[in-house]
Each structure stands twice: as structure tokens, then as C-alpha cells.
Amino acid sequence: MSADEPVADHDPLSRERAHLAASRAALRAMREDVESLDISDVTANWVNAAVLEHQIEERIKALADLSGTPLFFGRLDYLHAPGAEQAEGAEGERFYIGRRHVHDADGDPMVIDWRAPVSQPFYRASRKDPMDVALRRRFGYTGGELTAYEDEHLMDRADPSEAATTSKLLQQEIERPRVGPMRDIVATIQPEQDEIVRSGLAGSVCVQGGPGTGKTAVGLHRVAYLLYAHRERLARTGTLVVGPNRSFLRYIEQVLPALGELAVAQATVDDLVAHVEVRGTDDAAAAVVKGDARMAEVLKRALYSHVTPPTEPVVVVRGSRRWRVPAYELEEIVRQLLERDIRYGAAREALPQRIAHAVLVQMERAGEAPDDRVQDAVARTGAVKAAVKAIWPAVDPAKLVLRLLSDAEFLAEHADGLLDEEERKAILWTKPARSVKSAKWSPADAVLIDEAADLIRRTHSLGHVVLDEAQDLSPMQYRAVGRRCTTGSATVLGDLAQGTTPWATRSWDEALEHLGKRDAVIEELTAGFRVPTDVIAYASRLLPHIAPGLTPVASIRENPGFFEVRRVEGTGDVVAACRELLRREGSVGLIAADARIPELAGELTAAGIASVAPGEETTHDTRLTLVPASLAKGLEYDYVVLDEPRAVVDGEPDERTGLRRLYVALTRAVSGLIVTHTAPLPEQLS
């Protein structure tokens, strides 16, 4: 689009609204073009037709014009045509930056996708480095209507004070009240965030970010960027977002579709390792041992203990001839397979072919000319099958773990030098299960079974995996996720200060080693965009006690937010605080220790205040979410009432974990926080 009109025209807002209307009409035409496609004569068979029909349906969904979502949020006026900066007299161009590409009937762009290289200066250009941009314009919206704009003249260095001015529209967008699930931050991505978002597919990235630094949004936008830049490759290999629980995944599930990306799978770690039905739980001591990386070696030892050195020859009868493979030759074949360190199942499949090959060598020496069909036939003979069954038997991963957790001698034998007696005692079942189906498997047991399954058969690897709230994973859980991206890359997101499990991550270097991504680049986000200054300052009092040495988040919000600590008489005052915040615009979260949720739910019902559970969608009529502290991680609300901090701390098995849980709960508010308490506050907040 040529900048054939001057930037300072008589009614720029009307002109921008006209461009918005024209862009929406162009998007509608693009969608109608796809809807009108006739594929009846272009497919060879019904399979091709079904595939093409699905692709068309996905394209139609991606071209949806979402009501209330701005089609573009910015504009760049370049001094020169991109790629022609050095050409004297080159004509500058104007680009509107939005969530997806839109073109007119002639194919000329009306809106440029935010992920395109030409859009990058919208996020990174500055007075110091204008990147050939003369003007950056931000747009303000009310609903889907364009209502304001704000200009930055990046080439004008005359007024140094203007360079330090924070964009009002940017602040308004960051602080805009939210109702419903998480939304994208595509209009507010900051330079340090953009650098992570646009990092390449080949490398893995670990993002340490305190509350409100936007790490989850950065991870999701990085997926969207990678799908744009490497669409064909990732369409083949797949992408996955791993979250801590279902509530969290429901909260974030609309972000990628809003950016036009519909093919990204979402799962919890428990979903990934769902080989058995989980019906049991572990105490903290057992869960810590089962989640320790040493268990991988215990499992490997236990699995390969099934391999028995051959003591008898294999005799294969073909016609009138008998071919004998002696025990020492079989032993050499087994030794070679073990030294190759391939998967147990792959080695077991190779063994009959190796034995058959030894028979073929003898046949050739005897003057015969056998081919591959003969080798396959020999590999399928009863004698070879019996030998393989005796030497390298099939092993079921769940049965292997069942035996380890039920048989004290078997566990002691294969954990020797790895686990001490107390650790072995912690994970042994007091009442062994009779079978895989009757066993009350715990989440940690399912991870062990997944490890065993991978030792037997390689786990399918994806092109890219995003792992959010990673600080709560055990080493064995990291290994489970890492198996899903051995041939791909990963984006790891988390905050060491928010680790609330007994096995929480101590350092990112250690976590990345378990994940199999030790070369990942570690980035730290310390600028707080979401949590108000007063709130994050109060919560940061806990950092020396829960994560010494970690850099506190520095809020860049000009609005200090609303913050108050109240001593109350009972739950009635807590409900009153909720009612007070519901008079404001936006979402409200009532966060409390898990044990107090039933009582608070009853009080809310008695007061006639409707509420929903975490992950359930709020509406304008029901804007209050009742949140157990154990599910608060990763969620955000405009306003939060935090009930009884001491109860949140006491609800955990140890004080450090409790204080970390409290730190999470304190930092869920975007605009305001009321802390209510009857019991004394934890002394660490003083």
C-alpha cells in the first residue's frame, strides 16, 4: 500500500475507520471465496475429498471475523519501501498490523499479519533505532469499534522527553478489564517479549518470569509465530501445549484460535502418560522418590534383567536339512544387540532376524543361494520363536512397574546403589495389587509406566512443545515431556518462586537436563505488565524466604492499582468484599485455601452471589470465580479477594511450599487485591 495520502489529513480517525470497514469487507470476501469452492471434480477419491474438505473447513474457521476483536491494532509508515532502504527516492509504504493477513480483490494487502517480517518494527522500533519507520500508530477500540489513535514519530529526535512517554493506549490495553478466558497480547507485545516470540524453531528456550510478566502469553504467541514461519514442517510433525491442569488449559484455549491457529493440541502431563487408569495417590515421600530421575535407571535395570543369556543352541529344520546355531554364537548376537543400546522392543524384533541371518550364512557356505524370503521364513520358525521368547521375552510396561512396586526383592535388586532402604520402603505398596487393572495407580506411577514404555518402544516426537508452569514438574515428568520433543524443540515457561510441589524445580539448568534440552537458552522476564505495583511489592516480601536470589518483578504499570489488607470478623465480611469488587468492571476471583472452599461457596449462595469454578467461562452476569489456592496458578482476574493467607500456608505439607502457594495467590490480580484475614498474617509478610 503506497503512502499516497499525507499522514496528517483532515480527519484521520474517519479515514482509519473507513480502512477498517474496507478490511472487514475484504476478509468477508476472502471467506466467501473459500466457501464457494467446488471440489467435486478435483479429487481422485473419497479420501482426498475428505482431506480437502477438512482443510477448507479449517481455512473458513481461520478467516472468521471475531466480533469485538480488532482486525488491526497498529500502523507503520516506512520511510522507504521495505528492502529498498538504500535506494535513493524509494517510495515509502504504509502497513496496517493485525492478527491475520487480509487482502483485497487485486491481492494487495489491507492488513499484514503481526508475524510477518515487515511487522516486526511495530514491536521493536524506537527513537534510538527507528528501523526505517517514520510513524508508528496505535489504535484504541471499544468493542470492535475504532475509537482512538496515538502516534509516535520515531524519526523526530527533537524532544527527548517524548521518547520516555509511555503509550496511553498500550497501558489501557494492558489494564483493560477481562471477563472470560485469557486473551491474546498481540497488540501489547514488548521488545524483550518479541525477541523470545520470534526465536527460531531449531533452538529451545526457557523463560523464567515472575507473576504478570506475560510468560504464558509469550509461549503461546511463540507457537503462533512458529506455525506462521514453519507451517509446512510443523503441519507434519505437530505442536503441543502442556499445562498444569484442565482449568488452566480451558483458561488459555481461546488464545491461539483468536490468532487463527486451530491445530495446536493441548494436554496435561497426566494426559500424556495415561497408559493406566489413575485412581490412587501417593504421600509426599513416595511421590518424591517416584519422581526422582534415578527411577529411570531402576526401570532400565529391571527391564533388561529379563534378557537371559542363551545356554542351548537353536536348531532350524528346513526340508531334510538341519541348521544349528550354537549357544556361543547366539550369545554374541545378544551381546551386540545390548551394546547397540537400542529400544528393548526394537532389539527383540531384530533378534529373530539376526538368528535367521546366521542360518543363511551356513546355507551359503553349503552352496545354497537363499534370499530375503528364506531369511524371513527362518525367522518365523517355531525354533527361532521359542529361542527369542526364552532369551528376550516380551515385557508389558505396566506389569514391570507393578512388580517393582509390589516385590521388595525385585526392587532391592535393581535399585541397589541407587535407592536406600528408606526410599525403597517409601514406594513399595503395603498391599500389593493382584493385576494391572485392579491396581490403584497414582499419577507418579503412570509416569513410571510411560518411562518403561519408552524403554521398550520409542515415543512419538513432535516438532514443538510448549511446557507451561514447568517449575512444578518432577525430573521423571520432565523426561516424559522431553520424550515428546526429542527430534523437535521446546519452549519452557515457569517461575522458580511459584514451585508448589515437594519436588519443585531447584534450577532451570537441572530441569533442562532432565528434559533433554540442556542447550536451551534461558531468558528472564522481570518487567511486570499485569500485576499492580503495590500488589507485587507486597507479594515480593516472600521472595527471600521462597526463592533467595531471584530478581523481583518490577511493575511498569503507571496505575498503582487497588490494594488493601483487612482484618475481618468472619466469612460474611469476605463475601462483602466480593460484593464490593463486583461493583467494579471486570472479573473477580475469590481465592482461598482448598479446605475453606465449601464454606465460602455456601456463604456466596446464601448471599445470592453466583460464582463459577476455575476454567468455567464467566459472563457479564456471573463474574465471580471461586478458586481453590491449589488451582490458582496461571489464572488472572481483574480483582481478587484473597481469604485467610495463614490457611493457604497451613494447607501445604511444609511452610516453604505453603509460602510459595501464597505467593501465587497474591499475584493473580490485574487491577486490585483485597486480603482478608481473621488469623494473624504469616510473619514473612510483615
Residue pairs with C-beta under 8 A, 6 or more apart in sequence:
1 93
1 94
1 95
1 96
1 108
1 109
1 110
2 91
2 93
2 94
3 77
3 78
3 91
3 92
3 93
3 94
5 15
7 77
7 134
7 135
7 151
9 15
12 149
13 146
13 148
13 149
16 75
16 139
16 146
16 149
17 146
19 96
19 110
20 71
20 72
20 146
22 104
22 110
23 71
23 72
23 96
23 98
23 102
23 110
23 111
24 65
24 71
26 102
26 103
26 104
26 105
26 110
27 63
27 65
27 71
27 100
27 102
27 111
28 65
29 105
30 63
30 102
30 103
31 60
31 63
31 64
31 65
34 56
34 59
34 60
34 63
35 60
37 56
39 49
39 52
39 53
39 56
42 52
43 49
43 52
58 262
58 263
61 257
61 262
62 100
62 260
62 261
62 262
63 100
63 260
65 71
66 258
67 143
67 144
68 143
68 144
69 99
69 144
69 258
70 98
70 99
70 139
70 141
70 144
70 146
70 187
71 98
71 99
71 102
71 111
72 96
72 97
72 98
72 99
72 111
72 139
73 97
73 98
73 99
73 138
73 139
73 141
73 186
73 187
74 96
74 97
74 98
74 122
74 136
74 137
74 138
74 139
74 187
75 94
75 95
75 96
75 97
75 135
75 136
75 137
75 139
76 94
76 95
76 97
76 118
76 119
76 121
76 122
76 125
76 133
76 135
76 136
76 137
77 92
77 93
77 94
77 133
77 134
77 135
77 136
77 137
78 92
78 93
78 94
78 95
78 132
78 133
78 134
79 85
79 92
79 132
79 133
79 134
79 155
80 87
80 90
80 91
80 92
80 132
81 87
81 90
81 91
81 92
81 93
82 93
82 117
82 118
82 132
84 90
85 132
92 134
95 109
95 112
95 118
95 119
96 110
96 111
96 112
97 111
97 112
97 114
97 119
97 122
98 111
98 112
98 113
98 114
99 113
99 114
99 184
99 186
99 258
99 259
99 260
100 111
100 113
100 259
100 260
101 109
101 111
101 112
101 113
101 116
102 109
102 110
102 111
103 109
103 110
104 110
112 118
112 119
113 119
113 228
114 122
114 186
115 198
115 224
115 225
115 228
115 229
116 228
120 131
120 194
120 198
121 130
121 131
121 132
121 133
121 136
122 136
123 189
123 190
123 191
123 193
123 194
124 131
124 191
124 194
124 195
125 131
125 133
125 136
125 154
126 154
126 163
126 191
127 154
127 156
127 157
127 163
130 154
130 155
131 154
133 154
133 155
134 153
134 154
134 155
135 151
135 152
135 153
135 154
136 151
136 152
136 154
137 149
137 150
137 151
137 152
138 149
138 150
138 152
138 167
138 169
138 170
138 187
139 146
139 148
139 149
139 169
140 146
140 147
140 148
140 149
140 150
140 169
140 172
140 173
141 147
148 169
149 169
150 167
150 168
150 169
152 167
156 162
157 163
166 556
166 558
170 187
170 188
171 557
171 558
171 559
173 187
173 188
174 188
174 529
174 530
174 557
175 557
175 559
175 670
175 671
177 584
177 585
177 586
177 587
177 638
177 671
178 586
178 587
178 636
178 637
178 638
178 670
179 586
179 587
179 618
179 619
179 620
179 623
180 254
180 587
180 617
180 618
180 619
181 250
181 251
181 252
181 253
181 254
181 255
181 617
182 216
182 217
182 251
182 252
182 254
182 255
182 636
183 254
183 255
183 258
184 217
184 220
184 221
184 255
184 258
184 259
185 193
185 214
185 217
185 221
186 221
186 259
188 529
189 197
189 218
189 221
190 214
190 527
190 529
192 523
192 525
192 527
193 214
193 217
193 218
193 221
193 525
195 523
196 205
196 207
196 218
196 222
196 523
197 218
197 221
197 222
197 225
198 222
198 225
199 205
199 222
199 521
201 226
201 229
201 230
201 233
201 234
201 463
201 464
201 489
202 489
203 489
203 519
203 520
203 521
204 489
204 490
204 491
204 492
204 512
204 517
204 519
204 520
204 521
205 222
205 490
205 491
205 492
205 520
205 521
205 523
206 470
206 491
206 492
206 493
206 494
206 508
206 511
206 512
206 517
206 520
206 521
206 522
206 523
207 215
207 218
207 219
207 491
207 492
207 493
207 494
207 523
207 524
207 525
208 215
208 494
208 495
208 496
208 508
208 522
208 523
208 524
208 525
209 215
209 218
209 493
209 494
209 495
209 524
209 525
209 526
210 495
210 497
210 525
210 526
210 528
210 536
210 550
210 551
210 552
210 553
210 667
211 495
211 498
211 528
211 530
211 531
211 536
211 539
211 553
211 663
211 664
211 667
211 668
212 528
212 529
212 530
212 531
212 536
212 553
212 555
212 667
212 670
213 525
213 526
213 527
213 528
213 529
213 530
213 553
214 525
214 529
214 530
215 468
215 493
215 494
215 495
215 525
216 252
216 468
216 493
216 634
217 255
218 493
218 525
219 241
219 466
219 468
219 491
219 493
220 241
220 252
220 255
220 256
220 466
221 259
222 466
222 491
223 239
223 241
223 256
223 261
223 264
223 464
223 466
223 491
224 256
224 259
224 260
224 261
226 234
226 239
226 464
227 234
227 239
227 261
227 263
227 264
230 463
233 463
234 463
234 464
235 263
236 463
237 461
237 462
237 463
237 464
237 487
237 488
238 265
238 462
238 463
239 263
239 264
239 265
239 462
239 463
239 464
239 465
239 466
240 264
240 265
240 266
240 267
240 462
240 464
240 465
240 466
240 484
241 249
241 252
241 256
241 264
241 265
241 266
241 267
241 465
241 466
241 468
242 266
242 267
242 268
242 269
242 272
242 465
242 466
242 467
242 468
242 481
243 249
243 252
243 266
243 267
243 268
243 468
243 469
243 634
244 268
244 468
244 469
244 472
244 633
244 634
245 268
245 631
246 268
246 615
247 613
247 614
247 615
247 631
247 635
248 468
248 469
248 615
248 631
248 633
248 634
248 635
249 266
249 267
249 268
249 615
250 615
250 616
251 614
251 615
251 634
251 635
252 266
252 634
253 266
256 262
256 264
269 447
269 473
269 477
269 480
269 481
270 278
270 443
270 446
272 450
272 480
272 481
272 484
273 446
273 447
273 449
273 450
273 480
274 446
275 397
275 398
275 446
275 449
275 450
275 453
276 398
276 436
276 439
276 441
276 445
276 446
276 449
277 441
278 441
278 442
278 443
278 445
278 446
279 440
279 441
280 439
280 440
280 441
280 442
280 445
281 442
281 443
282 290
282 442
282 443
282 444
282 445
284 502
284 653
285 426
286 426
286 427
286 442
286 444
287 442
287 444
287 474
287 502
287 503
288 474
288 502
288 503
289 295
289 419
289 423
289 426
289 427
290 427
290 442
290 444
290 445
290 447
290 448
290 474
290 476
291 444
291 447
291 474
291 475
291 476
291 477
291 503
292 474
292 475
292 476
292 503
293 475
293 476
293 479
293 514
294 418
294 419
295 448
295 451
295 476
296 451
296 476
296 479
297 418
298 404
298 411
298 414
298 415
298 418
298 419
299 400
299 401
299 404
299 448
299 451
299 452
299 455
300 455
301 414
301 415
302 400
302 403
302 404
302 410
302 414
303 344
303 395
303 400
303 452
303 455
303 456
304 338
304 344
305 413
305 414
306 392
306 393
306 395
307 334
307 338
307 391
307 392
308 390
308 391
308 392
309 331
309 334
309 391
310 327
310 330
310 331
310 334
310 387
310 390
310 391
311 327
312 327
312 387
313 324
313 325
313 326
313 327
313 330
314 324
314 325
314 330
314 355
314 383
314 384
314 387
315 322
315 323
315 324
315 325
315 383
316 322
316 323
316 324
316 325
316 359
316 378
316 381
316 383
316 384
317 323
317 381
317 383
318 378
321 366
323 359
323 362
323 363
325 355
325 358
325 359
325 362
329 358
330 355
330 387
330 391
333 351
333 354
333 355
333 358
334 351
334 391
334 392
336 354
337 347
337 350
337 351
337 354
338 347
340 347
342 350
343 454
343 455
343 456
343 457
343 458
344 395
344 455
344 456
345 456
345 457
346 457
346 458
347 392
348 388
348 392
348 394
351 388
351 391
351 392
352 379
352 380
352 384
352 385
352 388
353 375
353 379
355 378
355 379
355 384
355 387
355 388
356 375
356 376
356 378
356 379
356 384
357 375
359 375
359 378
360 370
360 374
360 375
360 378
363 370
363 374
364 370
378 384
395 456
396 436
397 449
397 450
397 452
397 453
397 455
397 456
398 436
398 449
398 452
399 436
400 452
401 445
401 448
401 449
401 452
402 433
402 435
402 436
402 439
403 410
404 410
404 411
404 414
404 448
405 411
405 427
405 428
405 429
405 432
405 445
406 428
406 429
406 432
406 433
407 432
408 424
408 428
411 419
411 424
411 427
411 428
412 424
415 423
415 424
419 427
433 439
433 440
439 445
441 449
444 474
444 476
447 474
447 476
447 477
447 480
448 476
450 459
450 480
450 483
451 476
451 479
451 480
453 459
454 483
459 483
459 484
459 486
460 484
461 483
461 484
461 485
461 486
461 487
461 488
462 484
462 485
462 488
463 485
463 488
463 489
464 485
464 488
464 489
464 490
464 491
465 481
465 484
465 485
465 488
465 489
465 490
465 491
466 490
466 491
466 493
467 473
467 481
467 490
467 491
467 492
467 493
467 515
468 493
468 494
468 634
469 493
469 494
469 498
469 633
469 634
470 478
470 492
470 493
470 494
470 505
470 511
471 494
471 495
471 496
471 498
471 499
471 504
471 505
471 511
472 494
472 498
472 499
472 500
472 501
472 504
472 505
472 633
473 481
473 503
473 505
473 511
474 501
474 503
475 503
475 510
475 511
475 514
476 514
478 511
478 514
478 515
479 514
479 515
479 516
481 490
481 515
482 490
482 514
482 515
482 516
482 517
483 516
485 516
485 517
486 516
489 517
490 515
490 517
490 520
492 508
492 511
492 512
492 515
492 517
492 520
494 505
494 508
496 504
496 505
496 506
496 507
496 508
496 547
496 550
497 542
497 543
497 546
497 547
497 550
497 660
497 663
498 633
498 660
498 663
498 664
499 505
499 660
500 630
500 633
500 652
500 657
500 660
500 661
500 664
501 657
502 653
502 654
502 657
504 657
504 660
505 511
508 522
509 518
509 522
512 518
512 520
512 522
524 551
526 551
526 552
526 553
526 554
527 553
527 554
527 556
528 536
528 553
528 554
528 555
528 556
528 557
529 556
529 557
530 636
530 670
531 539
531 553
531 555
531 557
531 561
531 667
531 669
531 670
532 555
532 557
532 559
532 560
532 561
532 562
532 563
532 669
532 670
532 671
532 672
532 673
533 555
533 557
533 560
533 561
534 560
534 561
534 563
535 561
535 563
535 666
535 667
535 669
535 672
535 673
536 552
536 553
536 555
536 667
537 555
538 563
538 565
538 666
538 685
539 663
539 666
539 667
540 552
540 553
541 684
541 685
541 686
542 659
542 660
542 662
542 663
542 666
542 684
542 685
543 550
543 552
543 663
545 656
545 659
545 684
546 656
546 659
546 660
546 663
547 660
559 671
561 669
561 671
561 672
561 673
562 639
562 671
562 672
562 673
562 674
563 672
563 673
563 674
564 673
564 674
564 675
565 674
565 675
565 677
565 681
566 573
566 577
566 674
566 675
566 676
566 677
567 676
567 677
567 678
568 574
568 577
568 676
568 677
568 678
569 678
570 678
571 599
571 600
571 603
571 643
572 603
573 676
574 590
574 600
574 603
574 641
574 643
574 676
575 600
575 603
575 604
575 607
575 609
577 641
577 674
577 676
578 588
578 590
578 604
578 609
578 624
578 641
579 607
579 609
580 674
581 588
581 639
581 641
581 672
581 674
582 588
582 609
582 623
582 624
584 638
584 639
584 671
584 672
585 638
586 623
586 637
586 638
586 639
586 670
586 671
587 618
587 623
587 625
587 637
587 638
587 639
588 623
588 624
588 625
588 637
588 638
588 639
588 640
588 641
589 624
589 625
589 627
589 632
589 635
589 637
589 639
589 640
589 641
589 668
589 669
590 600
590 604
590 611
590 624
590 625
590 626
590 627
590 640
590 641
590 643
591 627
591 628
591 629
591 632
591 640
591 641
591 642
591 643
591 648
591 665
591 668
592 600
592 626
592 627
592 628
592 629
592 642
592 643
592 644
592 647
592 648
593 628
593 629
593 643
593 644
593 647
593 648
593 650
593 651
594 628
594 629
594 630
594 651
595 647
595 651
596 643
596 644
596 647
597 626
597 628
600 626
600 643
601 611
601 626
604 610
604 611
604 624
604 626
609 624
610 621
610 622
610 624
611 622
611 624
611 625
611 626
612 618
612 622
612 624
612 625
612 626
613 625
613 626
614 625
614 627
614 628
614 631
614 632
614 635
616 625
618 624
618 625
625 635
625 637
627 635
627 668
629 648
629 651
629 661
629 662
629 664
629 665
630 651
630 661
632 664
632 665
632 668
633 664
635 668
636 668
636 669
636 670
637 668
637 669
637 670
638 669
638 670
638 671
638 672
639 669
639 670
639 671
639 672
639 673
639 674
640 665
640 668
640 669
640 672
640 673
640 674
641 673
641 674
641 676
642 648
642 665
642 666
642 673
642 674
642 675
642 676
643 676
643 677
644 676
644 677
644 678
644 679
645 662
645 665
645 666
645 675
645 677
645 681
645 682
645 685
646 677
646 679
646 680
646 681
646 682
647 679
648 658
648 661
648 662
648 665
649 655
649 658
649 659
649 661
649 662
649 682
650 658
651 658
651 661
652 658
652 661
659 682
659 684
662 682
666 673
666 675
675 681
